[in-house]
Amino acid sequence: MSGTGRPDVVCVGETMAVLSPPDAGPLAGQRTLALTVGGAESNVACSLAALGHRVAWLSRVGADPLGHRVLDDLTARGVDVSAVESDPERPTGVYFKDPAPDMTRTYYYRRGSAASAMSPSLARLPLLHEARLLHLSGITPALSDSCAELMDVLLVQRAVPGPLVSFDVNHRPALWRHRPDAAQVLLGLARAADIVFVGRDEAETLWGTGKAEEVRDLLRPARVVVVKDADHGATAYTEDGAETFVAAPPSRIVERVGAGDAFAAGYLSTAVLEGGGPAQGLRHGHELAATALATRDDVPA
């Protein structure tokens, strides 16, 4: 993050080392793998930085080569990582991509990671209080009890009262396998946010809401609810009662990983940070999502 002054956005969450087949073939048949980095919140941070915003990422990484790689990659993309804590005891998380013709499957190795030790003490860091916008996701509360407490402090208790809070539901069933309360926890966090991003399909899985307007009604009093409906389009519901739908443009789909993060970055950049309307935000979200869909990288170049 170049220059001085307060950040536009602080994104909080785990980023991992990503290992994937360089030829897009099945994981089991590979002899070599490409190393990159990825994580929902840092993906948003990288895209916002590329759009010219001042962005910081806040988390914990292991004091290991993979942790150094995470920090180096995000720094190279213009993201401030100066407040990230390095843990000498816990490792940096890792995930593997397994491409297939129908979809890319992901396998996570993050239990006991450095980021899973994030706790409410993080809310005291001055960086959070300086931001205009705080971006979080529903992945973090599934990582550990202390991470869940952190999310409650930031979202429900609003221990950092200044910035707007953006929340992407990002339901990852595998992370909640040992906890039966995903629907309840994610609902409470979404309702406490200022801006919520949620897929219509994941909302239906979590809460049984089959229509976008049902999601809107369920997530009130959130001020802005953005419901994404895959290749159909997205609808933004704002606190003044307005409803704005923008269809998704035709896109070349190479891999869907990271597209939702790119969409969130596009919407936040235009509709929130730059003061544009919901229609402009949705269009920009679709444009950035299309660039992510066309690449196998978590964050498009």
QUISUL-V711689 format. One line per field, one symbol per residue. phi: phi as a letter, one per 30 degrees, with the letter a starting at -180 (. if undefined). psi: psi as a letter, one per 40 degrees, with the letter a starting at -180 (. if undefined). Layout:
# QUISUL-V711689
phi = ???
psi = ???
This chain:
# QUISUL-V711689
phi = .dibjdddbccbldbbdccbddcideedcdcbbdcbbaaeddededdddddjddbbcbabbddbeddddedddddddjcdcdcdcccdccdddbbccbdbedaccbbcbbdideddcebedddddeedddddbccbbddedddadddddeddddcddhdcddddccbcehdceddcecbdceddddddddddddbbcadeddddddbicdbedddeddcdcedbbcccbhddlbbcccddjdbbcbdddebdccaddjddddeedddddddcdciddeddddddedddddddddbcddbdd
psi = hiaiiiidihhhihhihhhiheeeiiddeidiihhaiiidddddddddddeeihhihhaiiigiddddddddddddeehhedehhhhediihiiiihgiiddihiihigeheiddeeiieddeehdddeeidhhhiieddeediddddddddddddefdgediihhhhdfhgdddedehefddddddddddeidhhhiidddddddefheidddddddeifhdhhhhhgbedaihhhieeeihhhhihihihhdiehedddddddddddddddeeiiddddddddddddddddeieidhi.
